[in-house]
Structure formats: structure tokens, C-alpha cells
Amino acid sequence: MRNPLEIKNSNLYELANRAEKKLAPVFAALDETVCRNQQKVLSAFINNNISDSHFSATTGYGYNDRGRDALDRVVADTFGAQDALIRHNFVCGTHALTVALFGVLRPGDTMLSVTGTPYDTIQSVIGITDSPKSGSLKEFGINYREIQLSNDGSVNIAAIPDALTEDVKMVYIQRSRGYTLRPSLTVAVIEEIAAAAKRRNPDVIVMVDNCYGEFVETDEPTQHGADLMAGSLIKNPGGGIAPTGGYIAGRSDLVEKCSYRLTTPGTGREVGCTMGHNRELFMGFFNAPHVTGEALKSAMFCSALFEEMGYEVSPKFDEPRTDIIQSVIMKTPEALSAFCRGIQSGAPIDSSAVPVPDDMPGYDSKVIMAAGAFTMGASIELSADAPLREPYAVWMQGGLNYHSAKAGILLAADCVSVIPAE
């Protein structure tokens, strides 16, 4: 039987060994973060007396679902928030963010993005893109402005006070880089942004798109000035076990408003059956710190290996990280596609599939995606994707365990190594 993980370019084994030697102290520091986060989650489970009875299924209206309500408390306690909503019926991270935006913004309010133009799928929600589809914030009379990032990709914090006019209800922060090469944001930077905004207007709502950032540091934005944050369960906080879902966490009054948008005014969080998903969500959240650590090790290995191969990477293997995303500048569409083919060939699911660029809802360029995942689209599992536009960078994320992710990354390097340099 053939070995599907065999690398044709034998030089890559030596490069991988050199990369791992450099990573040893970085991995040791990461293990400390994972340990602290895992103990934080375990403490939240113990303090909330989680038991087997919380896994029971409810149907219909879902009144008095003990598991649903207990999981909300576990998430809130872990994230240092007053309250949280964690639900299987958030269909994606963009949905959770949308519920939060519509939950707290009203006609005449202004949303101010301080991290430049948000991720592609949020642009349609806001109404930035000229889209024939209805239902955007703009259509409901909610205004939008943004502060461009500085030349080095950092947030222009000094520009925030002047931009906070009386109509600004929300300061919006995208923590992760999205399809850009700017650095993702630490919770310390988020705290600086929140402080600058609150000095100008103590009542302004500071909201964070926390996708890809959960459990990367030992604290979360809600512990450092953010009033509200949201994310996806098929990313970090689902631990590779949650089959779908998302969360919103933050101030209790704001979370309550979001619950009215999620269901109906008046019923809010009191309804919503869980249909037996509680166990998966509990288990996924419990495993999330460890799995996030494995994804970070995978990203660091990718960074170190491709830097050894002569590629520009961001972040570098030993740079501080605040999300699980690793970007590699491939420079050509051929190399970008080859990287994705290699990642797909090392996947446990659909390894024989060949990723090709295609149009996707919410994106303005053709997108190529490699994701041989147990859960469709789960970017906490090893995956890679990119819009086909210059500089032809690929964004890799995930890895349920480092050892299988390492094999996939080596296969990606093997595929790229036969592509002629630009």
C-alpha cells in the first residue's frame, strides 16, 4: 500500500527538522498559555456544577433548558463577561456578529469601524457593497464610517476621539487580520482602543469580532474594555467538536438585546430548544483551549518551514500571536493553488478532492478553499483559503492535532516546491 504522506522533495525533511528545533522554546511558552486557559475553563465547569443532566435534549419551545442556560454561564465566566449566549442555531460567525449588530444598533445610530474595512462577509451586512440583496444595516437607517489603518497596519488610535461624533453608537473592532496582511490585535491593544473611545464617550459600545482569537491569549477582549464580542463555534471555541453554532458575550444588558434579535422581543433567551446538541457544545468548549494550542503550533510550524523555504510569512514563527491564522505570500496564483492542493491532500476527509477557485457568496473575488474537515467549513480543522488577488497570499488556519497538521503542511510545501519561482 502506498504512503499517501510521502514527500517527494526529500530536502523538506531537513528544513522541517530545522524548523522544529527553532520552535522548541516557542512551543514551551505556548504550552503555558494552554495550561492557564484549560484551567480557566475547567474552573468554570466546576463552579457551575455541570452534570450529565445538562446534556438532556429539549424540543419545541425549549423552555427551562437547564443545559442551555448553564452553558451560557460557563462561557460568560470563562470569558470574564457578565453574560453570554451560545447557541447551535447561529449558522456561522457572520450570523452571530449580525445578530449582535442588529441587536444593539438602531436607526440613526452610526457604527464606526476603527480597524479599516471589515471582513468581506460583514460588508454586505453593513451595506458597504452595492448589493441587490436586502436587509443590511444601511437599509435600516444605520450609518457606517471607518478609520483607515496606519501605513504599518496598526490601528490609528489617535484618530478615534475626533471620529467619535455624537451619532456614533458603536466602535467596531475586527481582531483578526481577515484577508489582509495587517497584524491581528492583542487584547492589550483592544484595551487601548476601548480606553480612547470611552474617554471621549463613556456610553459608546465597544464591540469586537473575536473570530479566530479565542484562547490564543490568556485573557479575552471582554476582560479588557470590550462591551460585546462574538464568534463562531466551528472556529476556536468549538474545539473541533461543536458541529455548528456561535456565541455572543459581554454586558448583560447588551446580550439581552441580542437575545431579542436572535429569537423575538419578549421571549429572547427563554426559548430555543437544543435538540440534544448540548453535550457537543459543552465538550467542544471544554476542549477548545487544547485544540487552539494545537492549531497555533501548526501555524508556527508552517511559518518556520516556509520561511526556511524562502517565502515571506506573517506572523513569523516567534512573533506574538493573537489569532490562529498564518499567512504565506505565494506571489503567484499557481503557487497559491498548489499550497491549497497540498493541504487538501493531507486531510482526513475528502483528501482526493482538488480545490479550484470559484465564486462564493459575500466575496468580491474568486476564492480557493482547502478544507478536508469532519465539520464542513470548520477552520479550527486544518484548512487554507484565499481570494485570487495580489499578492496571492494564502491564509492557513487550524489543526485538530499538531502531528496530522504537520503532515498536511509538508504536503503543501511539497506541492509548492515544484512550482517555478516568479
ZAMARGU-4260 file (C-alpha; in steps of 0.2 Angstrom, whole numbers, plus 5000, padded with zeros to 4 digits):
<rodrens>
0) 5000/5000/5000 | 5007/5017/4995 | 5011/5030/5009 | 5000/5045/5005 | 5010/5056/5016
5) 5026/5053/5007 | 5036/5069/5002 | 5044/5068/4985 | 5056/5083/4989 | 5067/5075/5002
10) 5076/5091/5006 | 5060/5096/5015 | 5063/5084/5029 | 5079/5093/5034 | 5070/5110/5033
15) 5056/5103/5044 | 5069/5097/5057 | 5077/5114/5057 | 5060/5122/5059 | 5056/5111/5074
20) 5072/5115/5083 | 5069/5133/5082 | 5051/5131/5088 | 5055/5121/5104 | 5056/5136/5116
25) 5041/5144/5107 | 5031/5128/5109 | 5035/5128/5128 | 5029/5146/5131 | 5013/5141/5121
30) 5010/5126/5132 | 5010/5138/5147 | 4996/5148/5139 | 4986/5132/5135 | 4988/5127/5153
35) 4981/5143/5160 | 4966/5143/5148 | 4962/5125/5151 | 4962/5128/5170 | 4951/5143/5167
40) 4938/5133/5158 | 4939/5118/5170 | 4936/5130/5184 | 4920/5137/5175 | 4913/5119/5173
45) 4916/5115/5192 | 4909/5132/5198 | 4893/5130/5188 | 4891/5112/5194 | 4890/5104/5177
50) 4882/5087/5177 | 4876/5074/5165 | 4858/5081/5167 | 4864/5097/5157 | 4866/5086/5142
55) 4847/5082/5140 | 4838/5086/5124 | 4824/5098/5123 | 4812/5101/5109 | 4798/5113/5104
60) 4800/5130/5113 | 4814/5124/5124 | 4808/5132/5140 | 4818/5129/5155 | 4833/5121/5146
65) 4845/5119/5160 | 4859/5114/5149 | 4857/5129/5138 | 4857/5141/5152 | 4871/5133/5161
70) 4882/5133/5146 | 4879/5152/5144 | 4886/5154/5162 | 4901/5143/5158 | 4905/5154/5143
75) 4902/5170/5152 | 4913/5165/5167 | 4927/5159/5156 | 4927/5175/5145 | 4926/5186/5160
80) 4909/5193/5154 | 4893/5197/5163 | 4883/5186/5151 | 4884/5176/5136 | 4873/5167/5123
85) 4880/5151/5115 | 4868/5143/5103 | 4869/5129/5090 | 4857/5139/5078 | 4870/5153/5075
90) 4874/5147/5057 | 4891/5155/5056 | 4902/5168/5064 | 4895/5181/5052 | 4877/5177/5059
95) 4882/5179/5077 | 4890/5196/5073 | 4875/5201/5063 | 4863/5197/5077 | 4874/5207/5089
100) 4875/5222/5077 | 4856/5222/5074 | 4853/5219/5092 | 4861/5235/5099 | 4860/5247/5084
105) 4845/5257/5080 | 4840/5269/5065 | 4850/5285/5066 | 4865/5276/5075 | 4882/5276/5067
110) 4894/5261/5068 | 4912/5266/5067 | 4925/5253/5062 | 4942/5258/5069 | 4951/5243/5060
115) 4948/5249/5042 | 4936/5240/5031 | 4929/5224/5039 | 4930/5206/5033 | 4921/5203/5016
120) 4906/5194/5023 | 4902/5208/5035 | 4902/5221/5021 | 4886/5215/5015 | 4878/5216/5032
125) 4884/5234/5034 | 4878/5239/5017 | 4896/5244/5011 | 4895/5234/4995 | 4882/5238/4981
130) 4872/5223/4983 | 4854/5219/4977 | 4851/5209/4992 | 4840/5217/5006 | 4842/5218/5025
135) 4858/5227/5028 | 4861/5239/5042 | 4861/5253/5029 | 4844/5249/5023 | 4838/5250/5041
140) 4845/5268/5043 | 4861/5263/5052 | 4876/5273/5046 | 4893/5267/5044 | 4910/5276/5045
145) 4928/5269/5046 | 4945/5274/5052 | 4959/5268/5040 | 4973/5258/5047 | 4990/5267/5048
150) 5003/5263/5035 | 5011/5249/5046 | 4994/5241/5048 | 4991/5246/5066 | 4976/5255/5072
155) 4976/5274/5072 | 4971/5276/5090 | 4975/5295/5090 | 4961/5297/5076 | 4947/5289/5087
160) 4942/5304/5098 | 4939/5316/5083 | 4929/5302/5074 | 4918/5299/5089 | 4904/5311/5085
165) 4888/5311/5094 | 4879/5299/5082 | 4892/5286/5085 | 4884/5272/5095 | 4897/5258/5092
170) 4916/5257/5090 | 4919/5241/5080 | 4935/5231/5081 | 4940/5216/5070 | 4953/5207/5080
175) 4959/5195/5066 | 4968/5200/5050 | 4954/5193/5039 | 4961/5193/5021 | 4974/5206/5024
180) 4992/5206/5030 | 4990/5218/5044 | 4994/5211/5062 | 4980/5204/5072 | 4976/5213/5088
185) 4981/5209/5106 | 4969/5211/5120 | 4981/5225/5126 | 4978/5235/5110 | 4960/5232/5111
190) 4960/5239/5129 | 4969/5255/5122 | 4956/5257/5109 | 4942/5255/5121 | 4950/5267/5133
195) 4952/5280/5120 | 4934/5278/5115 | 4927/5279/5132 | 4937/5294/5137 | 4928/5303/5123
200) 4911/5295/5126 | 4909/5284/5141 | 4892/5277/5134 | 4899/5271/5117 | 4898/5252/5114
205) 4914/5244/5110 | 4911/5228/5100 | 4924/5215/5095 | 4924/5202/5081 | 4933/5189/5091
210) 4933/5176/5077 | 4950/5166/5077 | 4956/5174/5093 | 4948/5164/5107 | 4960/5156/5119
215) 4975/5162/5110 | 4980/5174/5124 | 4975/5171/5142 | 4963/5185/5143 | 4948/5189/5131
220) 4943/5207/5125 | 4928/5207/5137 | 4941/5207/5151 | 4949/5222/5143 | 4936/5235/5139
225) 4925/5227/5126 | 4907/5228/5130 | 4902/5215/5117 | 4911/5201/5107 | 4905/5187/5095
230) 4912/5172/5087 | 4910/5155/5079 | 4910/5138/5086 | 4917/5130/5071 | 4932/5140/5075
235) 4942/5140/5091 | 4928/5139/5105 | 4920/5124/5097 | 4936/5114/5100 | 4933/5104/5084
240) 4918/5095/5092 | 4904/5108/5090 | 4895/5104/5073 | 4889/5122/5071 | 4885/5137/5081
245) 4891/5153/5088 | 4892/5164/5103 | 4889/5182/5109 | 4897/5188/5126 | 4898/5204/5135
250) 4887/5216/5146 | 4871/5208/5152 | 4860/5222/5145 | 4868/5221/5128 | 4867/5202/5127
255) 4849/5203/5132 | 4845/5214/5117 | 4854/5202/5106 | 4843/5188/5113 | 4828/5198/5107
260) 4835/5199/5089 | 4840/5180/5089 | 4823/5175/5094 | 4809/5188/5097 | 4806/5203/5108
265) 4799/5197/5124 | 4805/5179/5123 | 4823/5182/5120 | 4834/5168/5128 | 4819/5160/5136
270) 4816/5150/5120 | 4826/5139/5109 | 4827/5120/5110 | 4844/5112/5110 | 4838/5095/5102
275) 4852/5086/5110 | 4867/5097/5105 | 4871/5102/5122 | 4884/5088/5125 | 4893/5093/5109
280) 4894/5111/5114 | 4900/5108/5132 | 4913/5095/5126 | 4919/5107/5112 | 4921/5122/5123
285) 4930/5111/5136 | 4942/5105/5123 | 4944/5122/5115 | 4960/5128/5124 | 4970/5112/5120
290) 4964/5112/5102 | 4968/5130/5099 | 4985/5127/5106 | 4987/5113/5093 | 4981/5125/5079
295) 4994/5138/5085 | 5008/5125/5084 | 5003/5121/5067 | 5003/5139/5062 | 5020/5141/5069
300) 5027/5126/5060 | 5020/5132/5044 | 5028/5149/5047 | 5045/5142/5051 | 5045/5129/5037
305) 5040/5141/5023 | 5052/5154/5030 | 5066/5141/5028 | 5060/5139/5010 | 5062/5157/5007
310) 5044/5163/5007 | 5038/5179/5016 | 5027/5174/5031 | 5016/5184/5043 | 5017/5182/5058
315) 5035/5175/5059 | 5036/5159/5069 | 5042/5168/5085 | 5031/5183/5084 | 5017/5185/5097
320) 5001/5178/5091 | 4983/5184/5094 | 4974/5173/5082 | 4977/5156/5074 | 4979/5162/5056
325) 4996/5160/5047 | 4998/5169/5030 | 5011/5165/5017 | 5015/5176/5002 | 5014/5164/4987
330) 5016/5178/4974 | 5008/5168/4960 | 4991/5160/4958 | 4999/5144/4953 | 5009/5143/4969
335) 4994/5148/4979 | 4983/5134/4971 | 4997/5122/4974 | 4998/5126/4993 | 4979/5123/4994
340) 4980/5106/4984 | 4994/5100/4996 | 4983/5104/5012 | 4968/5096/5004 | 4978/5080/5000
345) 4984/5078/5018 | 4966/5080/5025 | 4957/5065/5034 | 4941/5069/5024 | 4940/5071/5005
350) 4959/5070/5003 | 4956/5066/4984 | 4946/5082/4981 | 4955/5095/4971 | 4952/5113/4976
355) 4949/5126/4962 | 4945/5144/4963 | 4926/5149/4962 | 4914/5162/4966 | 4907/5162/4984
360) 4893/5172/4992 | 4900/5188/5001 | 4916/5189/4992 | 4922/5201/4978 | 4935/5189/4971
365) 4936/5171/4966 | 4941/5161/4982 | 4950/5144/4983 | 4947/5134/4999 | 4955/5118/5005
370) 4946/5110/5020 | 4945/5091/5022 | 4936/5093/5038 | 4924/5082/5049 | 4913/5098/5050
375) 4910/5107/5034 | 4919/5123/5034 | 4927/5121/5051 | 4943/5132/5051 | 4948/5125/5068
380) 4952/5110/5057 | 4967/5111/5046 | 4962/5122/5031 | 4968/5135/5019 | 4960/5148/5009
385) 4962/5164/4999 | 4955/5176/4987 | 4964/5175/4970 | 4971/5193/4970 | 4988/5200/4973
390) 4999/5197/4982 | 4992/5180/4981 | 4994/5176/4999 | 4987/5161/5007 | 4979/5160/5024
395) 4981/5144/5033 | 4972/5140/5050 | 4968/5126/5061 | 4974/5109/5065 | 4965/5097/5077
400) 4982/5090/5082 | 4999/5096/5078 | 5006/5079/5071 | 4992/5077/5057 | 4993/5096/5053
405) 5012/5095/5051 | 5010/5081/5038 | 4997/5092/5028 | 5009/5107/5029 | 5023/5096/5022
410) 5012/5090/5008 | 5008/5108/5004 | 5027/5113/5004 | 5030/5098/4993 | 5017/5104/4980
415) 5023/5122/4980 | 5041/5116/4978 | 5038/5110/4960 | 5031/5127/4955 | 5043/5138/4946
420) 5048/5154/4956 | 5041/5170/4950
</rodrens>
